[in-house]
């Protein structure tokens, strides 16, 4: 994409010197304004506290995933707010990558912890909502059958144990028997 000459219009016509000067001044003004806007945005980002942004996102999550009371705001509004806070946090983190890498690592850890808490909260909330939708009559109950099947299910108190008096003590593992020695029978 080439640069357009200052002394011609878009259609290629020659401009008079007054219009040329006005066009050049306007171009310089726009460039200066762009730099000022960038500086203002950077100053605003420096003023933002990333931990505060994470706390605000947690408040939004608590509103959305609270199972005891419904959210006072619409789900779309909450997602929009979270998205804006997330974008701001990402811009702040980008700034910290360049200026303070140690602080950036700390903030990344805090963000990872937040994401972990958010995912557990979301799964818990989803499980509770799913459980609330299930009808009690739809839950299958176990069918009680005869006693033989009950024994097979693992009721260990009804299993007979062998008599403890007939047990033979094991031979010592430290002494080795000779192949020529007579067998020992120790019965108490």
PyMOL commands that set and color helices and strands:
alter all, ss='L'
color gray80, all
select helices_A, chain A and resi 17-47+50-65+75-99+101-133+136-138+147-152+156-158+164-166
alter helices_A, ss='H'
color red, helices_A
deselect
rebuild
show_as cartoon
